[in-house]
Amino acid sequence: MNQSRGKFITFEGIDGAGKSSHIAAVADLIRSRGLNVVSTREPGGTPLGEKLRELLLHQSMHLETEAMLMFAARREHLAQVIEPALARGEWIVCDRFSDATYAYQGGGRGLDKQKFAALEQWVHGHLQPDLTFLFDLPPAIAGERIAAQGRELDRFEQERADFHVRVRLAYLERAAESPKRIRVINADQPLEDIRKQVEETLVTNCL
C-alpha cells in the first residue's frame, strides 16, 4: 500500500512523561498496514542535527541562540529526512517537533511568541504534523520517573520545578490552540491503557 504523500506523526510531552516508550509501538502498527515508516527525533535526525543536539542538551547559551539552533537543526531535518520521506509516500514518526520549542524555549524560558512564530513560519510554514500526541503528566511525577532511571541529566532535565510547570502549561496552551491536530494523552495511566488510547486515536484519524 502506498500513498501520494505520507503522514507526519509527532510525540510531545515534558521529560519523563513516557512518550518514548510508545513511539516504537506506533511505528510497528503503521508498518503492519503495509506502510513504510521513518522513526526519527528532534533535535537531531541528521548528522548535523545530532551534533547540534549535543550542544543544545549540554552547552549553556543565550535563549535566542538556543531557539535558533533548534530551528536550524529542524530545517536540516526537514530538508534531509522529513520532506523527502513524505514525498515518497512514507510515514514519519518523530520524537518532538516545533511544539517542543514552543513549550521549552517559549513557555519554559520565555522566548517571545512573535519570535517563535516568525521562526516557525520561516522554517516550516508550509508543513505541520498531521497528528501530534501530547503526553501530559504533572512535573512532580515526571521528575520521580526520571530520578528512578538513575542516569545523567541533560541541562533541561536539571531545570527547577517551576520551569517544568511552565513547559507543561505551554504544551497545554498549544494543544488548546490546535485541538484537531494535538491529542492530549493522560500519561498517568497504566501503560496498556495509554497504548490502547494512542492506537485508537491513530487508527481513527490517520489509518
TIVEXNU-873600 format. One record per residue (C-alpha): residue number from 1; x, y, z. Coordinates in pm, 1 decimal. Layout:
<recs>
+-----+----------+----------+----------+
|  nr |     east |    north |       up |
+-----+----------+----------+----------+
| NUM |        X |        Y |        Z |
...
+-----+----------+----------+----------+
</recs>
This chain:
<recs>
+-----+----------+----------+----------+
|  nr |     east |    north |       up |
+-----+----------+----------+----------+
|   1 |      0.0 |      0.0 |      0.0 |
|   2 |    131.6 |    346.9 |    -83.7 |
|   3 |      2.0 |    699.8 |    -87.8 |
|   4 |     86.8 |   1011.5 |   -285.5 |
|   5 |    207.3 |   1166.7 |     40.3 |
|   6 |    291.9 |   1004.7 |    368.9 |
|   7 |    171.4 |   1128.4 |    707.0 |
|   8 |    368.6 |   1306.7 |    976.0 |
|   9 |    309.7 |   1188.8 |   1335.4 |
|  10 |    481.6 |   1356.2 |   1631.8 |
|  11 |    511.8 |   1282.0 |   2002.2 |
|  12 |    542.2 |   1555.8 |   2264.1 |
|  13 |    549.3 |   1598.5 |   2640.6 |
|  14 |    766.4 |   1708.9 |   2929.9 |
|  15 |   1072.4 |   1499.6 |   3011.5 |
|  16 |    964.2 |   1188.4 |   3199.3 |
|  17 |    611.9 |   1175.9 |   3053.9 |
|  18 |    683.4 |    838.9 |   2893.4 |
|  19 |    617.2 |    922.9 |   2528.9 |
|  20 |    929.2 |    746.6 |   2401.1 |
|  21 |    803.4 |    406.2 |   2514.7 |
|  22 |    511.6 |    432.2 |   2269.8 |
|  23 |    691.9 |    551.8 |   1958.1 |
|  24 |    817.4 |    208.5 |   1850.6 |
|  25 |    471.2 |     55.6 |   1901.4 |
|  26 |    310.5 |    319.6 |   1681.0 |
|  27 |    573.4 |    266.6 |   1410.9 |
|  28 |    507.1 |   -108.5 |   1423.7 |
|  29 |    132.0 |    -53.6 |   1394.9 |
|  30 |    177.7 |    162.6 |   1086.5 |
|  31 |    411.6 |    -94.6 |    929.5 |
|  32 |    152.4 |   -364.7 |    994.6 |
|  33 |    -70.8 |   -178.2 |    748.9 |
|  34 |    189.1 |   -220.9 |    475.1 |
|  35 |    329.8 |    130.6 |    504.0 |
|  36 |    693.0 |    237.0 |    521.3 |
|  37 |    789.3 |    428.0 |    836.7 |
|  38 |   1083.7 |    651.2 |    923.7 |
|  39 |   1140.0 |    691.0 |   1300.0 |
|  40 |   1339.7 |    998.8 |   1396.3 |
|  41 |   1384.7 |   1261.1 |   1668.0 |
|  42 |   1447.5 |   1626.5 |   1744.9 |
|  43 |   1677.3 |   1790.3 |   1797.6 |
|  44 |   1871.2 |   1551.0 |   1577.5 |
|  45 |   1766.3 |   1319.3 |   1299.8 |
|  46 |   2062.7 |   1405.9 |   1073.3 |
|  47 |   2441.2 |   1402.6 |   1125.8 |
|  48 |   2441.7 |   1781.6 |   1164.7 |
|  49 |   2129.7 |   1773.1 |   1378.8 |
|  50 |   2285.5 |   1521.8 |   1617.6 |
|  51 |   2589.7 |   1748.3 |   1663.1 |
|  52 |   2358.5 |   2040.5 |   1736.6 |
|  53 |   2165.9 |   1818.8 |   1978.4 |
|  54 |   2480.3 |   1764.1 |   2185.6 |
|  55 |   2534.7 |   2139.1 |   2206.6 |
|  56 |   2171.6 |   2211.1 |   2289.2 |
|  57 |   2147.0 |   1948.7 |   2563.5 |
|  58 |   2480.6 |   2018.6 |   2732.1 |
|  59 |   2610.9 |   2366.1 |   2643.9 |
|  60 |   2476.1 |   2677.0 |   2817.0 |
|  61 |   2376.0 |   2952.5 |   2571.5 |
|  62 |   2157.1 |   3259.2 |   2521.4 |
|  63 |   1785.7 |   3185.2 |   2487.0 |
|  64 |   1761.6 |   3318.6 |   2132.1 |
|  65 |   2072.6 |   3125.3 |   2028.9 |
|  66 |   1906.9 |   2814.0 |   2170.4 |
|  67 |   1584.7 |   2876.4 |   1978.8 |
|  68 |   1762.1 |   2947.1 |   1650.5 |
|  69 |   1979.1 |   2635.8 |   1685.2 |
|  70 |   1665.5 |   2430.0 |   1745.1 |
|  71 |   1516.5 |   2562.5 |   1423.4 |
|  72 |   1847.0 |   2525.0 |   1237.2 |
|  73 |   1855.1 |   2155.5 |   1328.0 |
|  74 |   1487.7 |   2135.0 |   1228.2 |
|  75 |   1543.9 |   2292.9 |    887.5 |
|  76 |   1817.5 |   2036.6 |    812.5 |
|  77 |   1593.8 |   1757.9 |    942.0 |
|  78 |   1309.1 |   1868.8 |    717.2 |
|  79 |   1530.6 |   1901.0 |    411.6 |
|  80 |   1724.4 |   1577.6 |    455.2 |
|  81 |   1473.0 |   1340.3 |    615.6 |
|  82 |   1114.2 |   1451.2 |    669.6 |
|  83 |   1017.7 |   1615.8 |    340.4 |
|  84 |   1183.0 |   1353.7 |    114.5 |
|  85 |   1020.4 |   1067.2 |    307.9 |
|  86 |    675.0 |   1224.3 |    295.1 |
|  87 |    717.0 |   1286.3 |    -78.2 |
|  88 |    797.0 |    915.7 |   -126.4 |
|  89 |    473.3 |    822.5 |     48.1 |
|  90 |    647.5 |    712.2 |    366.5 |
|  91 |    526.1 |    797.8 |    715.7 |
|  92 |    731.8 |    994.7 |    966.7 |
|  93 |    713.3 |    912.8 |   1338.0 |
|  94 |    908.2 |   1183.1 |   1521.1 |
|  95 |   1001.6 |   1230.7 |   1886.5 |
|  96 |    938.7 |   1608.2 |   1926.0 |
|  97 |    896.1 |   1887.4 |   1671.2 |
|  98 |    815.9 |   2260.6 |   1692.2 |
|  99 |    559.8 |   2215.8 |   1970.1 |
| 100 |    858.2 |   2131.6 |   2191.4 |
| 101 |   1027.6 |   2461.1 |   2103.4 |
| 102 |    704.5 |   2646.4 |   2180.9 |
| 103 |    688.6 |   2471.9 |   2520.0 |
| 104 |   1054.9 |   2466.7 |   2626.0 |
| 105 |   1201.1 |   2782.1 |   2476.9 |
| 106 |    870.9 |   2971.4 |   2483.2 |
| 107 |    694.9 |   2852.7 |   2796.7 |
| 108 |    998.2 |   2737.5 |   2992.4 |
| 109 |   1246.7 |   3009.9 |   2904.5 |
| 110 |   1021.2 |   3294.6 |   2795.4 |
| 111 |   1102.3 |   3329.2 |   2425.0 |
| 112 |    879.2 |   3597.4 |   2273.9 |
| 113 |    585.6 |   3432.3 |   2095.3 |
| 114 |    623.1 |   3654.5 |   1791.5 |
| 115 |    984.9 |   3546.9 |   1751.5 |
| 116 |    882.6 |   3182.9 |   1779.3 |
| 117 |    605.8 |   3233.6 |   1522.3 |
| 118 |    847.9 |   3404.5 |   1282.8 |
| 119 |   1096.2 |   3117.2 |   1306.8 |
| 120 |    823.3 |   2857.3 |   1266.4 |
| 121 |    679.8 |   3031.9 |    960.8 |
| 122 |   1024.2 |   3070.5 |    805.3 |
| 123 |   1138.5 |   2711.5 |    862.7 |
| 124 |    818.7 |   2515.3 |    800.4 |
| 125 |    526.3 |   2746.6 |    738.4 |
| 126 |    416.4 |   2502.5 |    469.2 |
| 127 |    412.3 |   2196.3 |    695.0 |
| 128 |    267.9 |   2088.4 |   1028.6 |
| 129 |    230.4 |   1734.8 |   1165.6 |
| 130 |    -85.5 |   1551.6 |   1065.0 |
| 131 |   -128.0 |   1426.1 |   1421.3 |
| 132 |     50.8 |   1504.0 |   1748.0 |
| 133 |     27.9 |   1304.7 |   2069.2 |
| 134 |     88.2 |   1519.2 |   2377.6 |
| 135 |    168.5 |   1302.4 |   2679.7 |
| 136 |     56.1 |   1510.7 |   2976.4 |
| 137 |    189.5 |   1442.4 |   3324.2 |
| 138 |    238.5 |   1653.0 |   3639.3 |
| 139 |    605.6 |   1754.9 |   3660.8 |
| 140 |    642.6 |   1608.5 |   4010.5 |
| 141 |    554.4 |   1260.4 |   3883.7 |
| 142 |    771.6 |   1305.0 |   3574.8 |
| 143 |   1062.7 |   1404.3 |   3797.8 |
| 144 |   1021.2 |   1091.4 |   4008.8 |
| 145 |   1029.5 |    876.7 |   3695.0 |
| 146 |   1349.0 |   1041.6 |   3572.3 |
| 147 |   1515.4 |   1010.1 |   3912.8 |
| 148 |   1432.5 |    638.9 |   3920.8 |
| 149 |   1626.0 |    589.1 |   3596.2 |
| 150 |   1948.6 |    691.9 |   3770.4 |
| 151 |   2107.7 |    842.1 |   3459.4 |
| 152 |   2295.3 |   1164.9 |   3394.4 |
| 153 |   2055.1 |   1452.7 |   3331.6 |
| 154 |   2078.5 |   1699.8 |   3044.9 |
| 155 |   2053.3 |   2072.4 |   3115.6 |
| 156 |   1677.1 |   2083.8 |   3050.2 |
| 157 |   1610.0 |   1796.7 |   3288.9 |
| 158 |   1823.0 |   1975.7 |   3551.6 |
| 159 |   1599.5 |   2284.2 |   3549.6 |
| 160 |   1399.2 |   2373.5 |   3860.2 |
| 161 |   1042.8 |   2252.8 |   3912.0 |
| 162 |    883.9 |   2583.8 |   3809.7 |
| 163 |   1049.5 |   2556.4 |   3466.0 |
| 164 |    880.4 |   2220.9 |   3401.9 |
| 165 |    547.5 |   2360.0 |   3524.0 |
| 166 |    573.0 |   2639.9 |   3265.5 |
| 167 |    666.5 |   2390.4 |   2994.0 |
| 168 |    363.6 |   2177.5 |   3073.3 |
| 169 |    129.0 |   2477.3 |   3071.7 |
| 170 |    268.4 |   2594.7 |   2737.9 |
| 171 |    212.9 |   2249.6 |   2589.1 |
| 172 |   -149.2 |   2253.3 |   2705.5 |
| 173 |   -191.0 |   2606.2 |   2568.3 |
| 174 |    -58.9 |   2492.3 |   2231.1 |
| 175 |   -295.2 |   2192.5 |   2237.8 |
| 176 |   -592.1 |   2418.6 |   2308.5 |
| 177 |   -499.1 |   2625.4 |   2002.9 |
| 178 |   -483.3 |   2317.3 |   1775.6 |
| 179 |   -726.8 |   2061.6 |   1921.9 |
| 180 |   -776.5 |   1870.2 |   1596.4 |
| 181 |   -403.2 |   1811.5 |   1549.5 |
| 182 |   -283.6 |   1777.2 |   1908.6 |
| 183 |   -442.3 |   1499.0 |   2112.9 |
| 184 |   -371.7 |   1515.4 |   2485.0 |
| 185 |   -299.1 |   1178.9 |   2646.1 |
| 186 |   -316.0 |   1139.5 |   3024.5 |
| 187 |     25.9 |    983.5 |   3085.5 |
| 188 |    -56.7 |    895.4 |   3447.3 |
| 189 |   -227.2 |    570.3 |   3349.5 |
| 190 |   -118.6 |    207.2 |   3311.4 |
| 191 |     99.5 |    154.7 |   3004.8 |
| 192 |   -156.1 |    -70.1 |   2838.5 |
| 193 |   -434.1 |    187.2 |   2872.7 |
| 194 |   -217.2 |    459.5 |   2721.9 |
| 195 |   -111.9 |    237.7 |   2432.3 |
| 196 |   -473.8 |    147.1 |   2356.8 |
| 197 |   -576.3 |    513.9 |   2353.5 |
| 198 |   -284.9 |    606.6 |   2127.8 |
| 199 |   -355.2 |    327.2 |   1883.0 |
| 200 |   -727.7 |    401.7 |   1868.2 |
| 201 |   -658.4 |    771.0 |   1803.3 |
| 202 |   -409.0 |    686.3 |   1528.6 |
| 203 |   -642.7 |    443.0 |   1354.6 |
| 204 |   -941.1 |    677.0 |   1374.8 |
| 205 |   -757.2 |    982.3 |   1246.1 |
| 206 |   -489.4 |    855.6 |   1009.2 |
| 207 |   -509.9 |    488.8 |    915.7 |
+-----+----------+----------+----------+
</recs>
